[in-house]
Amino acid sequence: MGNIPHHFLGYWGYGAQHELEALLSSILENLSPTKGKGVKSQFSPQRNYPLPIWNVAYIGIDGNSPPLENQIAAISASGLFTSPDAWVSLQENNCLILGREPFGKMPLYWTQQGQAIWFASQLQLLLPILQQSEVSIAGLSGYSYFSYVPTPLTPVKEVFAVMAGTELVWQSDRQSGILQTPKSKNIHSWREAPKQLTDEATAITELQTLLKDSIERQIADLKDEPVGVFLSGGLDSSVVAALLVQAGVKVRAYTLDFGGVGIPEYPYAEQVAQFLKIPLIKVAVTPNSIKNALISTVQALDLPFGDGVCVPLYLLSERASQETQVIFNGEGGDQLFAGWTNKPLIAAGVYQSENPAGQETFIQQYLRTFHRLGGYESQVYQPFVYAQIQNLPPEDWLLAALDYNECPSLLHRLRRAGLMLKGAQNIHPRATALGFAHGLWVRSPFCDLPLAEWTFSLSGELCLQGACEKYILKRAGENWLPPEIVWRQKRGMGVPLTSWCLNDFWHQLGIWLNPEILRANNHFYPHIAAQIVEGKLGAAIQGRRIGETLWLLIMWQLWRSHVLNEERSKQSWDHPFWLPRRLWRSYKRWQD
């Protein structure tokens, strides 16, 4: 593969062309040295243009793909441009179309300045266009609930994201030179099939064929070069590794090693690698390596993502990029095949149907599964913000995903929500961003439309049989992997955030979440970090939730400093983190 991942930035609409082009040129010239390393810009101006006018700049070396018909820009997470993941098209009737495929692998952003629409595949590229970059309070509220900002919001006021599986269409009025409000067009919806497949043997055969076909499509352009696969030793990544080996691809596996803390996954990855006879590279994750890569990760992610796995995955991508340009992962398997997180929700759904007058609605129960700051708003936000979010019910962000009309049965509804929420708005865009930061094309075989649509014809019992989740995928993978890998209990990646925050990062908490900086930001209460470590924020924020909650706040604050480039105020010392933790604990005991 000769080309490398790239981004694009452009405009469409009405205005003085020389002014718009001058702004575009100045943004490209001012790219930071890191971002601009090896950058080659290519303009695609429209000659003898009728109004409206447009222009696009690609940022990347040899990264341009021949656009499909009517497209002026397109981008692919995988490097396979036959079906781009985000695109910009023009139609003859003076329409602009911004679109994304349904898995959400590549983001696409836009903002309107005057009568021109600016669009980009990276949020940071649009920031210089704004007269002032301000935090979106609605975006902050969404982030605090989910650990990602729900689309179509972004964390920046006046900048919006195209939702996965939709196209936004702008119609221009040439006579008035005024752009109309864009119309959203749903181009794909995850919908339960009217006829459900119940025969297990048929389902296994069909699934095995679909998985192999997905792999074949994703290796079609590969020559002899080795590819990488992120291997946790869980079912999803192990199935992907096994299918790549079966297809005759040279595979190198990469796994994370958290040392003596957290839940060790690498012994399972070792077992799979030995079984498949492929090399396994262990990437050590230490507090020091996390701290050193933290700011680079925040910049690479572009958006704030609060999950603790982001920095370890950055380190994994960094290591893989030394030996390959294409990385495969098992992302999306949980969403497709009703992974382990669905069990409590199914129980809640059954309870709700039998007790409709219960205290919480099903949507509220679903919201609680995100385990973030939902429910603590009055203790978390300063009055200025709290007043603004009162009229922003977070349930609204879930309504379309949990649409009963699209998926009447509970399990399919939960799978649809998983694909539209955690998948398309969190897992896939962050995987692409971390890969792109290291020049990696990112390929996710579970993000395959024929495969995904087929899963909506599966009966619930084939996905979740008794206590066994992802049952049909396990049956399909039985002949490809050792039984102890296929049938082991799923646990999720054990990133030891609480241990790191309360020990290794104790002093850093006073810098990352400094009260004076939080006070100046006017969003979170200044002493929120101390409240969390003292266990005073809420009964549910104990144990591992302490680290998860602190990390959510840390990633947001670092995003403000290093992506939004806000000026930081002077730091104060009115916090416990300048003391050694042992002394602080003694002092607290004495106080109590």
C-alpha positions in Angstrom: 0.0 0.0 0.0 1.6 3.3 -1.1 -0.7 5.9 0.4 -1.1 7.0 4.0 -4.1 8.2 6.0 -5.1 11.8 5.3 -7.7 14.4 6.1 -9.6 17.1 4.2 -10.9 20.6 4.7 -13.1 22.6 2.4 -15.9 25.1 1.9 -19.1 25.4 -0.2 -21.5 28.3 -0.4 -21.6 32.1 -1.1 -18.9 34.6 -0.4 -15.8 36.3 -1.9 -13.8 33.4 -3.4 -10.4 35.1 -2.8 -11.2 35.6 0.9 -12.4 32.0 1.4 -9.3 30.6 -0.4 -7.0 32.9 1.6 -8.5 31.5 4.8 -8.1 28.0 3.6 -4.5 28.6 2.6 -3.6 30.2 6.0 -5.0 27.2 7.9 -2.9 24.8 5.9 0.2 27.0 6.4 -0.3 27.2 10.1 -0.7 23.4 10.8 1.5 22.5 13.7 4.9 20.9 13.0 3.6 17.5 14.2 0.4 17.6 12.1 2.1 19.2 9.2 5.0 16.7 9.1 5.1 15.4 5.5 2.0 17.2 4.6 1.2 17.8 0.9 -1.8 20.0 0.1 -3.7 19.6 -3.1 -6.5 22.1 -4.1 -9.4 21.0 -6.2 -10.9 24.3 -7.4 -13.9 24.3 -9.7 -13.1 26.2 -12.9 -15.7 28.5 -14.6 -17.9 27.9 -11.6 -21.5 28.9 -11.2 -22.5 30.0 -7.7 -22.2 28.6 -5.1 -18.4 28.3 -5.0 -16.4 25.5 -3.4 -12.9 24.3 -2.8 -11.3 21.3 -1.0 -7.8 20.8 0.4 -6.5 17.3 1.2 -3.9 17.0 3.9 -1.7 14.0 3.5 1.0 12.5 1.2 -0.3 10.7 -1.9 -3.5 10.4 0.1 -6.0 11.4 -2.5 -8.3 8.8 -3.9 -10.2 9.2 -7.1 -13.6 10.5 -5.9 -16.7 8.7 -7.0 -19.2 10.4 -9.2 -20.2 13.9 -7.9 -17.9 13.6 -4.9 -15.5 16.4 -4.2 -14.0 14.7 -1.1 -14.0 11.2 0.4 -12.2 9.5 3.2 -11.8 5.9 4.3 -10.7 4.5 7.7 -9.4 1.3 6.1 -7.7 2.7 3.0 -10.3 0.8 0.8 -11.8 3.7 -1.2 -14.4 1.6 -3.2 -16.9 2.5 -0.4 -15.7 5.6 1.5 -16.7 6.1 5.2 -17.4 9.8 4.9 -17.9 11.9 1.8 -18.8 15.3 0.4 -20.9 15.4 -2.8 -22.3 18.1 -5.1 -25.5 17.7 -7.1 -26.4 19.7 -10.2 -29.3 21.5 -8.5 -26.8 23.4 -6.3 -27.0 20.9 -3.4 -24.2 20.1 -0.9 -24.3 16.6 0.7 -22.2 15.5 3.7 -22.6 11.8 4.4 -21.3 9.0 6.6 -21.7 5.2 6.6 -23.7 3.6 9.5 -20.8 2.1 11.6 -19.3 5.6 12.2 -15.7 4.7 11.4 -14.8 8.2 10.2 -16.2 11.5 11.6 -17.3 14.4 9.5 -17.8 18.0 10.9 -19.3 21.2 9.6 -19.9 24.8 10.6 -21.6 27.7 8.9 -19.8 31.0 8.7 -21.8 33.6 6.9 -23.3 31.9 3.9 -20.6 29.3 3.5 -20.5 25.8 4.9 -17.0 24.7 6.0 -16.5 20.9 6.4 -13.6 18.8 7.6 -12.8 15.2 8.6 -11.1 16.5 11.7 -12.5 18.9 14.3 -9.2 20.7 14.9 -9.1 21.8 11.2 -12.4 23.8 11.7 -11.3 25.6 14.9 -9.3 28.4 13.1 -12.4 29.2 11.0 -14.4 30.2 14.1 -14.2 33.7 15.4 -14.0 32.3 18.9 -13.8 28.6 20.0 -16.2 28.1 22.9 -17.2 24.9 24.8 -20.7 23.7 23.9 -22.5 23.2 27.2 -24.8 20.6 25.6 -21.7 18.8 24.3 -20.2 18.9 27.8 -23.3 17.5 29.3 -23.4 14.7 26.9 -19.8 13.9 27.5 -20.4 13.8 31.2 -23.1 11.1 30.7 -21.4 8.9 28.1 -17.7 9.7 28.1 -18.0 10.8 24.5 -19.9 13.7 22.9 -23.2 12.5 21.3 -23.7 13.4 17.7 -24.8 15.7 16.1 -23.2 17.8 18.9 -19.5 18.4 19.3 -17.7 19.8 22.3 -17.4 23.1 20.4 -20.2 25.7 20.0 -21.3 26.2 16.4 -19.5 23.0 15.1 -21.6 20.0 14.4 -21.1 16.3 13.5 -22.9 14.4 10.7 -24.6 11.4 12.4 -23.5 8.0 11.2 -25.8 6.5 8.6 -27.1 9.8 7.5 -26.6 12.5 4.8 -27.1 16.2 5.5 -28.3 18.1 2.4 -28.0 21.9 1.9 -30.0 23.5 -0.9 -28.8 26.9 -2.0 -30.9 29.8 -3.4 -28.8 31.4 -6.1 -31.0 34.4 -6.4 -30.8 35.4 -2.7 -27.4 33.9 -2.0 -28.8 32.4 1.2 -28.3 28.8 2.4 -31.4 26.9 3.6 -31.4 24.9 6.8 -29.9 21.4 6.0 -32.2 18.4 5.8 -31.2 15.2 7.4 -31.7 12.1 5.3 -31.4 8.6 6.9 -29.5 6.4 4.4 -29.3 3.3 6.6 -31.2 2.0 9.6 -30.6 -1.1 11.7 -33.9 -2.8 11.5 -35.2 -6.2 12.8 -35.9 -8.6 10.0 -39.5 -9.7 9.8 -38.5 -13.4 9.5 -36.2 -14.6 12.3 -33.7 -17.5 11.8 -34.1 -20.1 14.5 -32.2 -23.1 13.0 -28.8 -23.3 14.7 -26.9 -25.3 12.1 -28.1 -23.0 9.3 -27.1 -19.9 11.3 -23.6 -21.3 12.0 -22.9 -22.1 8.3 -24.2 -18.7 7.2 -22.3 -16.8 9.8 -19.0 -18.6 9.0 -19.5 -17.7 5.3 -20.3 -14.0 6.1 -17.2 -13.7 8.4 -14.9 -15.2 5.7 -16.4 -12.9 3.1 -15.8 -9.9 5.2 -12.2 -10.8 5.7 -11.8 -11.4 1.9 -13.1 -8.0 1.1 -10.7 -6.4 3.6 -7.6 -8.2 2.4 -8.3 -7.7 -1.3 -5.7 -5.0 -1.8 -3.0 -6.5 0.3 0.1 -7.8 -1.4 2.8 -9.7 0.6 3.2 -7.2 3.4 2.4 -8.3 7.0 -0.6 -6.9 8.8 -1.2 -6.3 12.5 -4.1 -7.5 14.6 -4.9 -6.1 18.1 -5.3 -9.3 20.0 -6.8 -9.3 23.6 -7.4 -13.0 23.7 -11.1 -12.3 23.8 -13.5 -14.0 21.3 -13.8 -11.1 18.8 -10.2 -10.3 18.2 -9.3 -14.0 18.3 -11.8 -14.8 15.5 -10.4 -12.0 13.4 -6.8 -13.3 13.9 -7.8 -16.9 13.1 -9.6 -15.9 9.8 -6.7 -13.8 8.7 -4.3 -16.7 9.2 -6.7 -19.1 7.4 -6.8 -16.6 4.5 -3.1 -16.9 4.1 -2.2 -13.4 5.4 1.0 -12.7 7.2 -0.1 -11.7 10.7 1.6 -10.1 13.6 -0.4 -9.8 16.8 -0.1 -7.0 19.4 -1.4 -7.1 23.0 -1.3 -5.0 26.1 0.5 -6.0 29.3 -0.5 -4.0 32.4 2.0 -5.8 34.6 0.9 -6.8 38.1 -2.1 -4.5 38.2 -5.5 -4.8 36.5 -7.0 -7.9 34.9 -4.3 -9.7 32.9 -5.4 -10.4 29.3 -2.1 -11.2 27.7 -2.0 -14.9 28.8 -5.1 -15.5 26.7 -3.6 -13.6 23.8 -0.4 -15.7 24.1 -2.5 -18.9 24.0 -4.3 -17.8 20.8 -1.0 -16.7 19.1 0.6 -20.0 19.9 -2.4 -21.9 18.6 -2.4 -19.9 15.4 1.5 -19.9 15.2 1.8 -16.2 14.8 4.2 -13.8 16.5 2.8 -11.9 19.5 4.3 -8.5 20.6 3.5 -7.5 24.1 3.3 -3.7 24.7 4.0 -2.9 28.4 1.6 -0.3 29.8 3.1 1.5 32.8 2.0 4.6 34.7 5.1 6.3 33.2 4.3 5.3 29.6 0.7 6.5 30.1 1.8 9.8 31.5 4.2 10.4 28.6 1.7 9.5 25.9 -1.3 11.3 27.5 -1.2 14.6 25.7 -0.3 13.0 22.3 -3.3 10.7 22.8 -5.6 13.7 23.5 -4.4 15.5 20.4 -4.7 12.4 18.3 -8.3 11.6 19.4 -9.4 15.1 18.3 -12.6 14.8 20.4 -12.6 14.2 24.1 -13.0 10.4 24.9 -13.1 9.6 28.6 -12.5 5.8 28.5 -9.3 4.6 30.2 -8.5 2.3 27.3 -7.6 5.2 24.9 -4.0 5.8 26.0 -3.1 2.1 26.1 -4.6 1.8 22.6 -2.5 4.7 21.5 0.6 2.9 22.7 -0.5 -0.3 20.9 -1.0 1.6 17.6 2.4 3.3 18.1 4.1 -0.1 18.4 2.2 -1.7 15.5 3.1 1.2 13.2 6.8 0.3 13.4 6.1 -2.9 11.5 2.9 -2.6 9.5 0.6 -0.1 7.8 -2.7 -2.0 8.2 -4.1 -3.0 11.6 -7.1 -5.3 12.1 -9.2 -5.3 15.3 -12.2 -7.1 16.7 -14.2 -4.0 17.5 -17.9 -4.2 16.9 -18.4 -7.8 18.0 -20.1 -7.0 21.2 -22.5 -4.7 19.5 -23.3 -7.2 16.7 -23.7 -10.3 18.8 -25.2 -9.0 22.1 -22.2 -9.0 24.3 -22.0 -9.3 28.1 -23.2 -5.7 28.9 -26.7 -6.6 27.6 -27.6 -9.0 30.4 -28.5 -6.5 33.1 -30.5 -4.5 30.5 -32.5 -7.5 29.4 -33.3 -8.2 33.1 -34.3 -4.5 33.4 -36.5 -4.7 30.3 -38.3 -7.8 31.5 -38.8 -6.1 34.9 -40.1 -3.0 33.3 -42.6 -4.9 31.1 -44.0 -6.6 34.3 -43.8 -3.5 36.5 -44.7 -0.6 34.2 -45.2 1.7 37.2 -41.6 1.3 38.4 -39.6 4.3 39.5 -37.3 4.3 36.4 -38.2 3.9 32.7 -36.2 1.5 30.6 -34.4 4.4 28.9 -33.3 5.8 32.2 -32.0 2.3 33.2 -30.2 2.2 29.9 -28.7 5.6 30.6 -27.3 4.4 33.9 -25.3 1.6 32.2 -22.8 4.3 31.1 -21.7 4.7 34.7 -20.5 8.3 34.3 -21.6 11.5 36.0 -25.4 11.2 35.2 -27.4 11.9 38.4 -24.7 14.0 40.0 -25.2 17.2 38.0 -26.0 19.5 41.0 -22.7 18.3 42.8 -20.6 18.4 39.6 -21.4 21.6 37.8 -21.1 25.2 38.9 -24.5 27.0 38.9 -23.9 28.7 35.6 -23.7 25.4 33.8 -26.2 23.5 35.9 -28.9 26.1 35.0 -28.2 25.5 31.3 -28.4 21.8 31.3 -31.6 21.6 33.3 -33.6 21.6 30.0 -31.3 19.0 28.3 -32.9 15.6 29.1 -30.1 13.1 28.3 -32.8 10.5 27.4 -33.3 12.4 24.2 -29.9 11.2 22.9 -31.1 7.6 23.3 -34.6 7.8 21.8 -33.7 7.1 18.1 -31.3 4.3 19.0 -33.9 2.5 21.2 -36.8 2.9 18.7 -39.3 0.2 19.2 -40.7 0.6 15.7 -37.4 -0.4 14.1 -36.7 -3.3 16.5 -39.7 -4.6 18.4 -37.8 -7.3 20.2 -35.7 -6.2 23.2 -32.5 -7.9 22.2 -32.4 -6.5 18.7 -33.3 -3.1 20.1 -30.3 -3.3 22.5 -28.1 -4.4 19.6 -29.3 -1.5 17.5 -28.6 0.9 20.3 -25.1 -0.6 20.8 -24.3 -0.1 17.1 -25.6 3.5 17.1 -24.3 4.7 20.4 -21.2 3.0 21.9 -20.1 1.7 18.4 -20.7 4.6 16.0 -20.0 7.4 18.5 -17.2 6.0 20.6 -15.5 2.8 19.7 -15.0 3.1 16.0 -14.2 6.8 15.6 -11.6 6.7 18.4 -10.0 3.5 16.9 -9.6 5.3 13.6 -8.2 8.4 15.1 -5.6 6.5 17.1 -4.6 4.5 14.0 -4.4 7.6 11.8 -2.2 9.3 14.3 0.4 6.6 13.5 -0.2 6.3 9.8 -2.2 3.1 10.2 -5.2 2.0 8.1 -7.8 0.6 10.5 -9.8 -2.4 9.5 -12.7 -3.8 11.5 -14.1 -7.0 9.9 -17.2 -6.9 12.2 -18.1 -3.5 10.5 -19.4 -5.3 7.4 -22.8 -4.3 6.2 -24.0 -7.8 4.9 -22.8 -9.4 8.1 -24.4 -6.7 10.4 -27.7 -6.8 8.5 -27.8 -10.6 8.7 -27.5 -10.5 12.5 -30.9 -8.7 12.7 -32.5 -11.9 11.3 -31.1 -14.0 14.2 -33.5 -15.2 16.9 -32.7 -13.9 20.4 -31.9 -17.4 21.6 -29.0 -17.7 19.0 -27.4 -14.6 20.4 -28.0 -15.1 24.1 -28.6 -18.6 25.3 -29.2 -18.8 29.0 -26.2 -17.2 30.7 -24.1 -17.6 27.5 -23.7 -14.4 25.5 -22.7 -14.3 21.8 -23.7 -17.9 21.6 -23.8 -18.2 17.8 -20.4 -16.5 17.3 -18.9 -18.9 19.8 -20.5 -21.8 17.9 -19.2 -20.4 14.6 -15.6 -20.0 16.0 -15.4 -23.4 17.7 -13.4 -25.0 14.9 -11.0 -22.1 14.6 -9.9 -21.5 18.2 -9.1 -23.4 21.4 -12.4 -24.1 23.4 -11.1 -22.4 26.5 -10.8 -19.2 24.4 -14.1 -19.6 22.8 -16.1 -20.4 25.9 -14.4 -18.3 28.6 -16.3 -15.7 30.5 -16.0 -12.2 29.1 -14.6 -9.6 31.5 -13.6 -6.4 29.6 -10.2 -4.8 29.6 -9.0 -4.1 33.1 -7.3 -0.8 32.9 -6.2 0.0 36.5 -7.3 3.6 36.5 -8.1 3.8 40.2 -4.7 2.3 41.2 -2.9 4.8 38.9 -4.9 7.8 40.0 -4.6 7.1 43.8 -1.0 6.1 43.7 1.2 6.9 40.6 -0.8 10.0 39.4 -1.6 11.4 42.9 0.5 14.5 42.5 -0.6 14.9 38.9 -4.2 15.1 39.9 -3.5 18.4 41.5 -2.1 19.7 38.1 -4.6 18.1 35.7 -7.7 18.9 37.9 -6.3 22.0 39.6 -9.0 23.9 41.6 -8.0 27.3 40.3 -8.1 26.2 36.6 -11.5 24.6 37.2 -12.7 27.7 38.9 -11.6 29.8 35.9 -13.3 27.4 33.4 -16.5 28.0 35.3 -17.9 24.5 34.5 -17.0 21.9 37.1 -16.8 22.7 40.8 -13.2 23.5 41.7 -12.7 20.7 44.3 -14.4 17.9 42.5 -11.3 15.8 42.3 -10.8 15.9 46.1 -14.5 15.0 46.6 -14.2 12.0 44.3 -11.1 10.6 46.1 -12.7 11.2 49.5 -15.8 9.2 48.4 -18.0 12.2 48.9 -19.5 12.6 45.4 -21.8 9.7 45.5 -22.4 6.2 46.8 -21.9 4.6 43.3 -18.5 6.3 42.7 -16.4 3.9 44.7 -13.7 1.3 43.8 -13.0 1.3 40.1 -15.5 4.1 39.5 -13.2 6.5 41.3 -10.6 6.1 38.6 -13.1 6.1 35.7 -14.7 9.3 36.9 -11.4 11.1 37.5 -10.2 10.0 34.1 -13.3 11.3 32.5 -12.5 14.8 33.9 -8.8 14.6 33.2 -9.4 13.8 29.5 -11.8 16.7 29.2 -9.5 19.2 30.8 -6.5 18.1 28.7 -8.7 18.3 25.6 -9.5 21.9 26.5 -5.8 22.8 26.9 -4.3 20.9 24.0 -7.0 20.8 21.4 -9.2 23.8 22.1 -5.9 25.6 23.1 -7.5 27.5 25.9 -5.2 29.6 28.0 -4.7 28.1 31.4 -4.9 30.2 34.5 -2.3 30.0 37.3 -2.5 27.0 39.5 -3.5 27.1 43.2 -2.3 24.9 46.1 -5.7 24.5 47.8 -6.0 20.8 47.2 -4.7 17.6 48.9 -2.6 16.3 46.0 0.6 18.2 46.9 0.8 16.1 50.0 2.1 12.5 49.8 -1.1 10.4 49.8 0.0 8.5 53.0 0.3 11.8 54.9 -3.0 13.0 53.5 -4.8 9.8 54.6 -3.3 10.2 58.1 -4.4 13.8 58.2 -7.9 12.8 57.1 -8.1 10.2 59.9 -7.0 12.7 62.4 -9.6 15.2 61.2 -12.4 12.6 61.3 
